[in-house]
C-alpha cells in the first residue's frame, strides 16, 4: 500500500533545523553502507541530483559553490509514531486573478521492514548538490522547499517535496511528488505514483506506472502511456488542459468530464461532431483498466501517440 511508504515524512523533523551531524565538508564524501539505505535530504536552495552509483556507499558532492553539506546517520526504527506531511497553502496569480490552494496533509504508517536499514541524512545550506546511491534504496525523502530535484536510475519508495521543478528519469517505486508551483516531468517511470502541484505542468513520457493519481490546480497535464497496469488511474485538473496519449496497442477505458471545458476524442476512427462534449466514455483499443479524468474548466483530449523512433 502506498500509504505505508509515506512514513518518510516523519523524518521532516530532521529537516526543520540544521543537524549537528557527524561531519560536514566542502569536498566530496563517501558514507559507507552495507544495506539499502533510507536517505533523507533537506536542501535550502539549488538543485538536488540523486543518481545510481556505488552499491557500497552514499557519495555526496557539493556543486560549484563548494558549500559544506552536513551528513549524519540515524536509525529508521526510532520513528514509531504515525508521521505527518503537513498541509501547505499556496497562492498564485493567474492572469488578473489570484487563487490560493491548499495542498492536503497526509499521515502514514511506518513499515517495520525498514527499521533495521541504515539511515543517512544530508543537510544542504544552499547550492547544487549531487548524491550517488545504490540502485535499490530502502526509501528516499527529499525536502527541497526552495529548489529543484532530479532523480534518475533508482528503485524504491520515494517522497519528494519541492518549491521548484522535479524531474525523474528511469525510476521505479511507490512514490509521492508534491510541488508548490514547479513543473513535474517523468520519463520511463513505473510503480504506483501520486503527483500533486499547485500550479506547475505535469508531463510524463513513456509511463509504465501500475497506478497513478495526478492533480494539478493550475497547470496542464500531459501523460503518455507506454503500457498500463491494473490501475486505477486518476487525473484531476483545475484550470489547465489534460492530454492523455496512448501508444499503439495500449488498451484502456477512459471516463472524462470537464465542468466548463470540452472533451475531445482524437483517436483514429473516432466520430467527429460539431457539438461540444463535456463528458465522454472512450474505450481505447477495445477498453481496459479504468482511467478517470476530471477538470473544472480545462479541456480534455484523448489521443494516439506516435511510437518512438528506432
C-alpha positions as CSV (number, residue, x, y, z in Angstrom):
1,X,0.0,0.0,0.0
2,X,1.2,3.5,-0.9
3,X,0.3,4.9,2.4
4,X,2.6,2.6,4.2
5,X,5.5,4.1,2.4
6,X,4.9,7.7,3.3
7,X,6.5,7.2,6.8
8,X,9.4,9.2,5.5
9,X,7.5,12.3,6.1
10,X,8.2,11.7,9.8
11,X,11.8,12.5,9.1
12,X,10.7,16.0,8.3
13,X,11.5,16.7,12.0
14,X,15.1,16.2,11.0
15,X,14.7,18.7,8.2
16,X,13.4,21.6,10.3
17,X,16.7,22.6,11.7
18,X,20.4,22.1,10.8
19,X,21.8,18.8,12.1
20,X,24.9,18.6,14.3
21,X,26.0,15.7,12.1
22,X,29.0,13.5,12.2
23,X,30.9,15.6,9.7
24,X,30.5,18.3,7.1
25,X,33.0,19.3,4.4
26,X,33.2,21.2,1.2
27,X,34.8,18.3,-0.6
28,X,33.0,15.1,-1.7
29,X,32.3,12.5,1.0
30,X,31.7,8.8,0.8
31,X,29.4,7.3,3.5
32,X,30.0,3.5,3.7
33,X,26.8,1.4,3.9
34,X,26.1,-2.3,4.0
35,X,22.3,-2.3,3.2
36,X,19.8,-0.4,1.1
37,X,19.8,3.0,2.8
38,X,16.9,5.1,4.0
39,X,18.0,8.6,2.8
40,X,16.7,12.0,3.8
41,X,17.8,15.2,2.2
42,X,16.9,18.8,3.2
43,X,18.1,21.5,0.8
44,X,17.6,25.2,1.2
45,X,18.3,26.0,-2.5
46,X,19.8,24.9,-5.7
47,X,19.3,21.6,-7.5
48,X,19.4,18.2,-5.7
49,X,20.6,15.5,-8.1
50,X,20.3,11.9,-6.9
51,X,21.6,9.1,-9.2
52,X,22.5,5.4,-9.2
53,X,26.2,4.8,-8.3
54,X,28.2,2.6,-6.0
55,X,26.3,0.0,-4.0
56,X,28.6,0.2,-1.0
57,X,28.4,3.9,-0.2
58,X,26.4,7.1,-0.4
59,X,28.5,9.6,-2.4
60,X,27.9,13.3,-1.6
61,X,29.3,16.1,-3.7
62,X,28.6,19.9,-3.5
63,X,28.2,22.0,-6.6
64,X,30.3,24.9,-7.8
65,X,29.6,26.9,-4.6
66,X,31.6,24.3,-2.6
67,X,29.2,24.6,0.3
68,X,29.6,22.4,3.4
69,X,27.0,19.6,3.4
70,X,26.3,18.2,6.8
71,X,26.0,14.4,7.0
72,X,24.6,12.4,9.8
73,X,23.4,8.9,10.5
74,X,20.1,7.8,12.1
75,X,18.1,4.7,12.8
76,X,14.8,4.5,10.9
77,X,13.4,2.3,13.7
78,X,13.3,5.4,16.0
79,X,10.3,6.8,14.2
80,X,7.5,4.7,15.6
81,X,4.6,7.2,15.6
82,X,2.4,7.9,12.6
83,X,4.1,10.6,10.7
84,X,2.6,13.6,9.0
85,X,3.3,15.5,5.8
86,X,1.8,18.9,6.8
87,X,-0.8,20.8,4.8
88,X,0.6,23.6,2.7
89,X,-1.3,26.7,1.4
90,X,0.0,28.0,-2.0
91,X,-1.2,31.3,-3.6
92,X,-0.6,32.0,-7.2
93,X,-1.6,34.6,-9.8
94,X,-3.4,33.5,-13.0
95,X,-3.7,36.5,-15.3
96,X,-5.6,39.2,-13.4
97,X,-6.9,36.7,-10.8
98,X,-5.3,35.4,-7.7
99,X,-6.0,32.0,-6.3
100,X,-5.0,30.2,-3.2
101,X,-4.9,26.4,-3.0
102,X,-4.5,24.0,0.0
103,X,-2.2,21.0,-0.6
104,X,-3.7,18.5,1.9
105,X,-1.9,16.9,4.8
106,X,-1.0,13.2,4.7
107,X,-0.5,10.8,7.5
108,X,1.3,7.5,7.1
109,X,2.3,4.3,8.9
110,X,5.9,3.2,9.5
111,X,6.6,-0.2,8.0
112,X,8.7,-2.3,10.3
113,X,10.5,-3.9,7.4
114,X,12.8,-0.8,7.2
115,X,13.6,-0.5,10.9
116,X,17.0,-2.2,10.6
117,X,18.1,-0.3,7.4
118,X,20.8,2.3,7.6
119,X,19.7,5.9,7.7
120,X,21.7,8.7,6.2
121,X,20.6,12.4,6.5
122,X,22.0,15.2,4.4
123,X,21.6,18.9,5.3
124,X,22.4,21.3,2.4
125,X,22.5,25.1,3.3
126,X,22.0,26.0,-0.3
127,X,23.5,25.4,-3.8
128,X,23.6,22.5,-6.1
129,X,24.5,19.1,-4.8
130,X,24.8,15.5,-6.2
131,X,24.2,12.3,-4.3
132,X,25.2,8.9,-5.6
133,X,23.3,6.0,-4.0
134,X,22.8,2.2,-4.7
135,X,20.4,1.4,-7.5
136,X,18.0,0.0,-4.9
137,X,17.3,2.2,-1.9
138,X,15.3,1.4,1.2
139,X,13.4,4.6,0.8
140,X,14.2,8.3,0.0
141,X,12.8,11.5,1.2
142,X,13.7,14.9,-0.3
143,X,12.6,18.3,1.0
144,X,13.8,20.9,-1.4
145,X,11.5,23.7,-0.4
146,X,13.5,26.4,-2.3
147,X,15.0,24.4,-5.2
148,X,14.7,21.7,-7.8
149,X,15.1,17.9,-7.7
150,X,16.4,15.4,-10.3
151,X,16.4,11.7,-9.6
152,X,17.5,9.0,-12.1
153,X,18.0,5.2,-12.3
154,X,16.6,4.2,-8.9
155,X,14.3,1.6,-7.5
156,X,12.5,2.1,-4.2
157,X,9.8,4.2,-2.5
158,X,10.2,8.0,-2.5
159,X,8.6,11.2,-1.2
160,X,9.7,14.4,-2.8
161,X,8.6,17.9,-1.8
162,X,9.9,20.9,-3.8
163,X,9.4,24.5,-4.4
164,X,10.8,24.3,-7.9
165,X,10.8,21.7,-10.6
166,X,11.1,17.9,-10.1
167,X,12.3,15.5,-12.8
168,X,12.5,11.7,-12.6
169,X,14.2,9.5,-15.2
170,X,14.0,5.7,-15.1
171,X,12.7,5.5,-11.5
172,X,10.5,2.6,-10.3
173,X,8.7,2.6,-7.0
174,X,5.8,3.7,-4.9
175,X,6.1,7.5,-4.6
176,X,4.7,10.9,-3.9
177,X,5.8,14.1,-5.5
178,X,4.4,17.5,-4.3
179,X,5.4,20.9,-5.7
180,X,4.1,24.3,-4.7
181,X,4.5,25.6,-8.2
182,X,7.2,23.9,-10.1
183,X,6.8,21.5,-13.0
184,X,6.9,17.7,-12.7
185,X,8.5,15.8,-15.5
186,X,8.7,12.0,-15.6
187,X,10.4,9.8,-18.2
188,X,10.3,6.0,-18.0
189,X,8.8,5.9,-14.6
190,X,6.9,2.8,-13.2
191,X,5.2,1.7,-10.0
192,X,2.5,3.5,-8.0
193,X,2.8,7.3,-8.3
194,X,1.0,10.2,-6.7
195,X,1.7,13.7,-8.2
196,X,0.4,17.0,-6.8
197,X,1.2,20.5,-7.9
198,X,-0.5,23.8,-7.2
199,X,0.4,25.5,-10.5
200,X,3.1,23.7,-12.4
201,X,2.8,21.5,-15.5
202,X,2.8,17.7,-15.3
203,X,4.5,16.0,-18.2
204,X,5.0,12.2,-18.4
205,X,6.8,10.4,-21.2
206,X,6.6,6.6,-21.7
207,X,4.8,5.8,-18.5
208,X,4.7,2.2,-17.3
209,X,3.2,3.1,-13.9
210,X,0.9,0.4,-12.5
211,X,-1.3,3.1,-10.8
212,X,-1.3,6.9,-10.8
213,X,-3.1,9.7,-9.1
214,X,-2.3,13.1,-10.6
215,X,-3.6,16.6,-9.6
216,X,-2.7,20.0,-10.9
217,X,-4.6,23.0,-9.8
218,X,-3.5,25.4,-12.5
219,X,-1.1,23.8,-14.9
220,X,-1.6,21.4,-17.8
221,X,-1.3,17.6,-17.6
222,X,0.2,15.6,-20.4
223,X,0.6,11.8,-19.9
224,X,1.8,9.4,-22.5
225,X,1.0,5.7,-21.7
226,X,3.7,3.2,-23.0
227,X,1.8,0.5,-21.1
228,X,-0.9,0.2,-18.4
229,X,-1.1,-1.9,-15.3
230,X,-4.1,-2.9,-13.2
231,X,-4.9,0.7,-12.4
232,X,-6.8,2.7,-11.5
233,X,-5.5,6.0,-12.9
234,X,-7.0,9.3,-11.8
235,X,-6.3,12.7,-13.3
236,X,-7.7,16.0,-11.9
237,X,-7.1,19.5,-13.3
238,X,-8.4,22.8,-12.0
239,X,-7.9,25.2,-14.9
240,X,-5.3,23.5,-17.1
241,X,-5.9,21.2,-20.1
242,X,-5.4,17.4,-19.8
243,X,-3.9,15.4,-22.7
244,X,-3.8,11.6,-22.5
245,X,-1.8,9.9,-25.2
246,X,-1.6,6.2,-25.9
247,X,1.0,4.3,-27.9
248,X,-0.5,1.9,-30.4
249,X,-1.7,-1.3,-28.7
250,X,-2.2,0.2,-25.3
251,X,-5.8,-0.5,-24.2
252,X,-7.8,1.3,-21.5
253,X,-11.3,2.7,-20.6
254,X,-11.3,6.5,-20.2
255,X,-14.1,8.3,-18.5
256,X,-13.6,12.1,-18.9
257,X,-15.6,15.1,-17.7
258,X,-15.0,18.8,-17.6
259,X,-17.4,21.2,-16.0
260,X,-17.0,24.0,-18.5
261,X,-14.2,22.7,-20.8
262,X,-14.5,20.4,-23.8
263,X,-13.8,16.7,-24.0
264,X,-12.4,15.5,-27.4
265,X,-11.7,12.1,-28.8
266,X,-8.8,12.3,-31.2
267,X,-8.2,8.6,-31.6
268,X,-8.1,7.1,-35.1
269,X,-11.6,6.3,-36.3
270,X,-13.3,8.5,-33.7
271,X,-16.6,10.0,-34.8
272,X,-16.5,13.8,-35.3
273,X,-19.3,16.1,-34.2
274,X,-19.8,19.8,-34.2
275,X,-21.5,19.7,-30.8
276,X,-19.2,20.4,-27.8
277,X,-19.0,17.5,-25.3
278,X,-18.4,18.0,-21.6
279,X,-18.3,14.3,-20.7
280,X,-17.4,11.1,-22.7
281,X,-16.6,7.5,-22.0
282,X,-14.0,6.3,-24.5
283,X,-12.7,2.7,-25.0
284,X,-9.1,2.8,-26.2
285,X,-8.2,-0.2,-28.3
286,X,-11.2,-2.1,-27.1
287,X,-11.1,-1.0,-23.4
288,X,-9.0,-2.0,-20.4
289,X,-8.0,-0.6,-17.0
290,X,-10.1,2.3,-15.7
291,X,-8.8,5.9,-16.3
292,X,-10.8,8.8,-14.8
293,X,-10.2,12.4,-15.9
294,X,-11.9,15.4,-14.3
295,X,-11.4,19.1,-14.8
296,X,-13.1,22.2,-13.6
297,X,-12.5,24.4,-16.7
298,X,-9.7,22.8,-18.7
299,X,-10.2,20.9,-22.0
300,X,-9.5,17.2,-22.1
301,X,-8.2,15.3,-25.2
302,X,-7.7,11.6,-25.8
303,X,-5.0,11.0,-28.4
304,X,-2.9,8.3,-30.1
305,X,0.8,8.9,-29.6
306,X,3.4,8.2,-32.3
307,X,5.8,5.3,-31.4
308,X,9.3,6.4,-30.6
309,X,11.8,6.5,-33.5
310,X,14.2,3.5,-33.5
